[in-house]
Amino acid sequence: MVTCFLKYTIDPLKIKEFEHYGKMWIDLVNKMGGIHHGYLKPYEGPNNIGYASFSFQSLSEYEQYRDKIPDNKACQEALQYAIDTKL
């Protein structure tokens, strides 16, 4: 199993936009064969840092997921949402 751990710097003025973006990726990862574990925010420390983690059964499954992103309409919409909202 391979687990990815992402660190985000979140604009405190765009919490709602980030929540929407995150929910988009939870669904996408799960539909594309992974297991999204959700988003985490540290209890202490900076208030603009967040983390996400998701897993795939193998590195090759993760690589297949990554290869599908450029041609997947929903993934491209999520990425464009991040650009449009300047996340």
C-alpha positions, 0 to 999 in steps of 0.5 A: 500500500502507498499513502500520499500525505499532502501539505496545504497552505490555506488562505484563511479568507478562502476556507469555504473554497478550500473545503469545496475543493477538498470535497471534490478530491475526496470523491475523485480519489475514491472513484478512481480506486484510492481511499481518501482518508480526509483532511487534517488541521493541526490542533496547535501551531499555524492556523493556515496549514492543512494536510490530506492523506489518501492511499492506493493498494500499490505504487502502480495503482497510484501511478495509474491514477496520476496518469488518468488526471490529465484526461479526466474531466472532473479532475480538470474541473477541480484543478481549474476551480483551484486556479479560478479561486486562487487557492 
